[in-house]
Amino acid sequence: MSYWASPIEARLCEGEEVALVGGGNSAGQAVVFLAPRVKHLHLIVRRPLAATMSKYLIDRIAALPNVTIRVGTEIVGLEGERATGLTGAIFRQRSDGAETRCAMRHLFLFIGADPNAGWLKGCVDTDEKGFIVTGAAALPLQTSRAGVFAIGDVRAGSTKRVAAAVGEGAAVVAQIHTVLADMAERHAE
């Protein structure tokens, strides 16, 4: 299983049947990237792509002859062994319960993630989904607790992209310097 689609994963599954779960733009971009390299790609989504994906990606995916979009489908079983890895998946159509087995060795997961910030409960403000709220103070990446910052996917309202998280990481360094300079100034008084 992979949670991203880099040239390495594309080489590993070249010419094979694969499945990708997810209906957002990240999933759509991964489909467009992987499809030319694989034998067949099954895109597993809960609802029509128009509800969750940009039209330009939907149009590009529709033009790919080796992509099957399985709307209203979920993966209910994985086959394989630790030593040999994934050998197949079982898809279930949610409307009628019909199941289909598909032999495959590669599964890509591009679904929403849990923020894994429960350990901060009561320490900093989070939204209803558990993502850390930032920007209420003067500094945009600062949490509700002075001097504590959040960046990347765990932050409420983030774009959930690696490049954005890297940029936020660079930006937060400057914000930390601001906090430290303010602290030094207060102690000097």
SULDA-V494023 format. One record per residue. N is the residue number from 1. RES is the residue in three letters. PSI is psi in whole degrees, 0 to 359 (* if undefined). Layout:
# SULDA-V494023
n: (N & N)
res: (RES & RES)
psi: (PSI & PSI)
This chain:
# SULDA-V494023
n: (1 & 2 & 3 & 4 & 5 & 6 & 7 & 8 & 9 & 10 & 11 & 12 & 13 & 14 & 15 & 16 & 17 & 18 & 19 & 20 & 21 & 22 & 23 & 24 & 25 & 26 & 27 & 28 & 29 & 30 & 31 & 32 & 33 & 34 & 35 & 36 & 37 & 38 & 39 & 40 & 41 & 42 & 43 & 44 & 45 & 46 & 47 & 48 & 49 & 50 & 51 & 52 & 53 & 54 & 55 & 56 & 57 & 58 & 59 & 60 & 61 & 62 & 63 & 64 & 65 & 66 & 67 & 68 & 69 & 70 & 71 & 72 & 73 & 74 & 75 & 76 & 77 & 78 & 79 & 80 & 81 & 82 & 83 & 84 & 85 & 86 & 87 & 88 & 89 & 90 & 91 & 92 & 93 & 94 & 95 & 96 & 97 & 98 & 99 & 100 & 101 & 102 & 103 & 104 & 105 & 106 & 107 & 108 & 109 & 110 & 111 & 112 & 113 & 114 & 115 & 116 & 117 & 118 & 119 & 120 & 121 & 122 & 123 & 124 & 125 & 126 & 127 & 128 & 129 & 130 & 131 & 132 & 133 & 134 & 135 & 136 & 137 & 138 & 139 & 140 & 141 & 142 & 143 & 144 & 145 & 146 & 147 & 148 & 149 & 150 & 151 & 152 & 153 & 154 & 155 & 156 & 157 & 158 & 159 & 160 & 161 & 162 & 163 & 164 & 165 & 166 & 167 & 168 & 169 & 170 & 171 & 172 & 173 & 174 & 175 & 176 & 177 & 178 & 179 & 180 & 181 & 182 & 183 & 184 & 185 & 186 & 187 & 188 & 189)
res: (MET & SER & TYR & TRP & ALA & SER & PRO & ILE & GLU & ALA & ARG & LEU & CYS & GLU & GLY & GLU & GLU & VAL & ALA & LEU & VAL & GLY & GLY & GLY & ASN & SER & ALA & GLY & GLN & ALA & VAL & VAL & PHE & LEU & ALA & PRO & ARG & VAL & LYS & HIS & LEU & HIS & LEU & ILE & VAL & ARG & ARG & PRO & LEU & ALA & ALA & THR & MET & SER & LYS & TYR & LEU & ILE & ASP & ARG & ILE & ALA & ALA & LEU & PRO & ASN & VAL & THR & ILE & ARG & VAL & GLY & THR & GLU & ILE & VAL & GLY & LEU & GLU & GLY & GLU & ARG & ALA & THR & GLY & LEU & THR & GLY & ALA & ILE & PHE & ARG & GLN & ARG & SER & ASP & GLY & ALA & GLU & THR & ARG & CYS & ALA & MET & ARG & HIS & LEU & PHE & LEU & PHE & ILE & GLY & ALA & ASP & PRO & ASN & ALA & GLY & TRP & LEU & LYS & GLY & CYS & VAL & ASP & THR & ASP & GLU & LYS & GLY & PHE & ILE & VAL & THR & GLY & ALA & ALA & ALA & LEU & PRO & LEU & GLN & THR & SER & ARG & ALA & GLY & VAL & PHE & ALA & ILE & GLY & ASP & VAL & ARG & ALA & GLY & SER & THR & LYS & ARG & VAL & ALA & ALA & ALA & VAL & GLY & GLU & GLY & ALA & ALA & VAL & VAL & ALA & GLN & ILE & HIS & THR & VAL & LEU & ALA & ASP & MET & ALA & GLU & ARG & HIS & ALA & GLU)
psi: (143 & 148 & 12 & 170 & 92 & 174 & 332 & 310 & 322 & 320 & 321 & 330 & 16 & 129 & 8 & 168 & 133 & 165 & 147 & 129 & 125 & 148 & 8 & 181 & 324 & 318 & 316 & 318 & 321 & 321 & 311 & 324 & 315 & 322 & 317 & 346 & 342 & 163 & 310 & 142 & 125 & 118 & 114 & 117 & 151 & 324 & 168 & 143 & 328 & 338 & 341 & 353 & 149 & 144 & 322 & 325 & 319 & 316 & 319 & 319 & 319 & 333 & 355 & 116 & 342 & 22 & 128 & 121 & 119 & 87 & 141 & 29 & 150 & 157 & 124 & 354 & 146 & 142 & 149 & 183 & 158 & 318 & 324 & 346 & 192 & 134 & 345 & 167 & 152 & 122 & 141 & 128 & 121 & 331 & 322 & 359 & 3 & 134 & 145 & 133 & 140 & 122 & 128 & 158 & 356 & 130 & 129 & 129 & 115 & 59 & 162 & 146 & 151 & 144 & 344 & 44 & 16 & 331 & 346 & 2 & 129 & 350 & 315 & 159 & 139 & 161 & 184 & 340 & 357 & 3 & 146 & 128 & 132 & 165 & 359 & 331 & 189 & 333 & 129 & 334 & 6 & 141 & 189 & 348 & 122 & 133 & 0 & 127 & 158 & 141 & 164 & 203 & 333 & 346 & 131 & 133 & 1 & 161 & 357 & 46 & 142 & 315 & 322 & 318 & 321 & 316 & 318 & 322 & 318 & 319 & 322 & 333 & 315 & 321 & 323 & 319 & 322 & 314 & 314 & 321 & 319 & 318 & 316 & 320 & 318 & 321 & 334 & 337 & *)
